[in-house]
Amino acid sequence: MTDSSAARREANSVLASSTFAFTICFAVWMMFAVLGIPIKKQLGLNETEFGLLAAMPVLTGSLVRVPLGIWTDRYGGRIVFFLLMLSTVIPIWLMSYATHYWHFLLLALFVGLAGGSFSVGTPYVARFFPKNRQGLAMGVFGAGNSGAALTKFVAPALIVSAGGSWTIVPKVYSVAMLATAVLFWIFSSSRPEHKVSASISFSDQMKMLKDPRVWRYCQYYSVVFGGYVAIALWMTKYYIGEYGFDISHAALLAACFSLPGGMLRAVGGWASDKYGAYKTTWAVMWVCWVCFFILSYPQTSLTIQTVNGPQSFHMGLSPVLFTALMFTVGIAMAVGKASVFKFISDDFSQNIGAVSGIVGLAGGLGGFVLPILFGVLLDLTGVRTSCFMLLYGTVCVSLVWMHFSFRAESVAYGEDILAEQKLHHQHN
């Protein structure tokens, strides 16, 4: 076997084991999308409390992204990924013994560490591939977001098999995480030359916030990734409340959003390479804008007086049309998650790591804040579609910001060209 074929085999093994590990980590991270429903009933939580519980793992999973990325550079992705998975095994298991609301919130913070695996796996995998294949490799690894759909298939089945007891889910997930960590260690590998000096500190990364483009990309990513995480956490409960499905059917339908939203990220990378980050992200935002506008309309019954007496009408989305719209949003967000990172690689080729850390943090924080706001709005208004009204507003902000910022940059670029031409004519 030649050195090149051995290196290719090693790279593929690292990619496969890392993608599998990330999928399991993401499934655990999204555990409360299903698990939170029986816990809500058991503890008598309101919608805001449910939103906070569902979002709590997302908080720690977001906050640890930056330090985990620095540690990956310094110590290598293999050992950091392995220890990260091991650190969540005991908290996941203890979840089955929690009895009070604060127990769940505290344990959810530790379980949320699994969500930081993205910032470990992305640079770890990329360093095993040449430049011309890194984008595809990171896209394949990013497909581990489909773990959000996996938990919607597995968790309801476990609850049903246990006679309706939810406590089996954390126990099975804990064992699965331990087994995944062992398998990852067996099939992954490391190279000493991949360890680099962690010259970029957290404070250095925060300095990048002085660039207005970074703020834009943070806002875009808080919509396409933060929105994806929030919807993935919220949809199972939405189907149960809005359409009266049981938990198994509700989770299955919710997976129609989560699955494409995770699996098709590589397609977004391809589209961004072919059409450019701006056109791709612009199209993504418009698709989301239209879908969220339709999804925002609540179930409405209307009675009007006609010459023949009262006439009643009902307007609202059927489960089929609703699921079709969510499937469309899932595809758009998958593409958008990749196109935002294409912006970063185009504009900050020398600081990809620093800017990616900030943008990833913003996206994760969006996924933390949005479910809580979903619950607050539902408690205040009693309208379930208020969650989509909020998302519609965030997309509007993105579209307006994109339009005026890129228009201003185009004008500035045109003025620079005219100035150069004028200077050229003066010299001639």
Residue pairs with C-beta under 8 A, 6 or more apart in sequence:
1 9
7 128
10 128
10 189
11 128
11 129
11 137
13 187
13 188
13 189
14 124
14 125
14 128
14 187
14 188
14 189
15 125
15 128
15 129
15 137
15 140
15 141
16 187
17 183
17 184
17 186
17 187
17 188
18 77
18 81
18 121
18 124
18 125
18 141
18 184
18 188
19 121
19 125
19 140
19 141
19 143
19 144
20 144
20 180
20 183
20 184
21 81
21 85
21 117
21 121
21 144
21 180
21 181
21 183
21 184
22 117
22 118
22 121
22 141
22 144
22 147
23 143
23 144
23 146
23 147
23 150
24 147
24 150
24 176
24 177
24 180
25 84
25 85
25 88
25 114
25 115
25 117
25 144
25 147
25 177
25 180
26 114
26 115
26 117
26 144
26 145
26 146
26 147
26 148
26 150
26 262
27 147
27 148
27 150
27 151
27 154
27 173
28 88
28 92
28 111
28 114
28 147
28 151
28 173
28 177
29 57
29 58
29 61
29 111
29 112
29 114
29 115
29 147
30 147
30 148
30 151
30 229
30 232
30 233
30 258
31 57
31 92
31 111
31 151
31 155
31 169
31 170
31 173
32 39
32 53
32 54
32 56
32 57
32 108
32 233
33 54
33 148
33 151
33 152
33 232
33 233
33 234
33 235
33 236
33 251
33 254
34 151
34 152
34 155
34 156
34 159
34 169
34 236
34 247
34 251
35 95
35 155
35 166
35 169
35 170
36 50
36 53
36 54
36 233
36 237
37 236
37 237
37 240
37 247
38 159
38 164
38 166
38 247
39 45
39 53
39 104
39 166
40 49
40 50
40 53
40 237
43 49
43 100
43 101
43 104
45 53
45 101
46 375
46 379
47 374
47 375
47 376
47 378
47 379
48 372
48 375
48 376
48 379
49 101
49 375
50 237
50 375
51 234
51 371
51 372
51 373
51 374
51 375
51 376
52 105
52 371
52 372
52 375
53 101
53 104
53 105
53 108
54 233
54 234
54 371
55 230
55 233
55 367
55 368
55 369
55 370
55 371
55 372
56 104
56 105
56 108
56 109
56 112
56 368
57 108
57 109
57 111
57 112
57 114
57 115
58 112
58 115
58 229
58 233
58 364
58 367
58 368
58 371
59 109
59 112
59 364
59 365
59 368
60 109
60 110
60 112
60 113
60 115
60 116
61 112
61 113
61 114
61 115
61 116
61 364
62 115
62 116
62 360
62 361
62 363
62 364
62 365
62 367
62 368
63 361
63 364
64 113
64 115
64 116
64 119
65 116
65 118
65 119
65 357
65 360
65 361
65 364
66 119
66 202
66 205
66 357
66 358
66 361
67 202
68 80
68 84
68 116
68 119
68 120
69 119
69 120
69 123
69 353
69 356
69 357
70 198
70 200
70 201
70 202
71 80
71 120
71 198
72 80
72 119
72 120
72 123
72 124
73 123
73 195
73 196
73 197
73 198
73 353
74 195
74 196
74 197
74 198
75 195
76 124
76 190
76 194
76 195
77 120
77 121
77 123
77 124
77 125
77 127
77 190
77 194
78 124
78 185
78 188
78 189
78 190
79 190
80 120
80 124
81 117
81 120
81 121
81 124
81 184
81 188
82 181
82 184
82 185
82 188
84 113
84 114
84 116
84 117
84 120
85 114
85 117
85 177
85 178
85 180
85 181
85 184
86 178
86 181
87 110
87 113
88 110
88 111
88 113
88 114
88 177
89 174
89 177
89 178
89 181
90 174
91 107
91 110
91 111
92 111
92 170
92 173
92 174
92 177
93 170
93 171
93 174
94 107
94 170
95 104
95 107
95 108
95 111
95 170
96 167
96 168
96 169
96 170
96 171
97 167
98 104
98 107
114 177
115 364
118 142
118 144
118 360
119 356
119 357
119 360
121 141
121 144
122 138
122 141
122 142
122 356
123 353
124 194
125 137
125 138
125 141
126 134
126 137
126 138
127 191
127 194
128 137
128 191
128 194
129 137
135 269
135 273
136 266
136 269
138 269
139 265
139 266
139 268
139 269
139 270
139 338
140 266
142 262
142 265
142 266
142 337
142 338
143 262
143 263
143 264
143 265
143 266
144 262
145 228
145 258
145 261
145 262
145 263
145 265
145 334
145 337
146 258
146 259
146 261
146 262
146 263
147 262
148 228
148 229
148 232
148 258
148 261
148 262
149 255
149 258
149 259
149 262
152 236
152 251
152 252
152 254
152 255
152 258
153 251
153 252
153 255
154 172
155 169
155 251
156 247
156 248
156 251
156 252
157 248
158 168
158 169
158 172
159 165
159 166
159 168
159 169
159 247
160 248
161 168
162 168
200 353
200 354
204 354
205 354
205 357
205 358
206 358
208 214
208 348
208 351
208 354
208 355
208 358
209 215
209 358
212 405
213 343
213 347
214 355
214 358
214 359
216 401
216 402
216 405
217 340
217 343
217 344
217 355
217 359
218 358
218 359
218 362
218 363
219 362
219 397
219 398
219 401
220 281
220 285
220 336
220 340
220 343
220 398
220 402
221 337
221 340
221 359
221 360
221 362
221 363
221 366
222 362
222 363
222 365
222 366
222 394
223 285
223 288
223 336
223 366
223 391
223 394
223 395
223 398
224 284
224 288
224 332
224 333
224 336
224 337
224 340
224 363
225 333
225 337
225 340
225 360
225 363
225 364
225 366
225 367
226 362
226 363
226 364
226 365
226 366
226 367
226 368
226 369
226 370
227 288
227 333
227 366
227 367
227 370
227 391
227 394
228 261
228 330
228 333
228 334
228 337
228 367
229 363
229 364
229 366
229 367
229 370
230 366
230 367
230 370
230 371
230 374
230 387
231 257
231 326
231 329
231 387
231 391
232 254
232 257
232 258
232 261
233 367
233 371
234 371
234 374
234 387
235 250
235 253
235 254
235 257
235 258
235 326
236 247
236 250
236 251
236 254
237 250
238 250
238 254
238 384
238 387
239 245
239 249
239 250
239 253
239 254
239 319
240 246
240 247
240 250
241 384
242 299
242 322
242 384
243 250
243 319
243 322
245 253
245 319
253 319
253 323
256 323
256 326
256 327
256 330
257 326
257 327
257 329
257 330
258 330
259 330
260 327
260 330
260 331
260 334
261 329
261 330
261 331
261 333
261 334
262 334
263 334
264 330
264 331
264 334
264 335
265 334
265 335
265 337
265 338
266 338
267 334
267 335
267 338
268 280
268 334
268 335
268 336
268 337
268 338
268 339
269 338
269 341
269 342
271 280
271 335
271 338
271 339
272 280
272 338
272 339
272 342
273 342
276 342
277 339
277 340
277 342
277 343
277 346
278 343
278 402
278 406
280 335
280 336
280 339
280 342
281 336
281 339
281 340
281 343
281 402
282 399
282 402
284 332
284 333
284 335
284 336
284 339
285 336
285 395
285 398
285 399
285 402
286 399
287 328
287 329
287 332
288 329
288 332
288 333
288 336
288 391
288 395
289 392
289 395
289 396
289 399
291 325
291 328
291 329
291 332
292 329
292 388
292 389
292 391
292 392
292 395
293 392
294 317
294 325
295 317
295 322
295 325
295 326
295 329
295 385
295 388
295 392
296 385
296 388
296 389
296 392
297 315
297 316
297 317
297 385
298 316
298 383
298 384
298 385
299 314
299 315
299 316
299 317
300 314
300 315
300 316
301 312
301 313
301 314
302 312
302 313
302 314
302 315
303 310
303 311
303 312
303 313
304 310
304 311
304 313
305 311
317 325
340 359
341 356
341 359
344 352
344 355
344 356
344 359
345 352
348 354
348 355
370 387
370 390
370 391
373 390
374 386
374 387
374 390
377 383
377 386
377 387
377 389
377 390
378 384
378 386
378 387
383 389
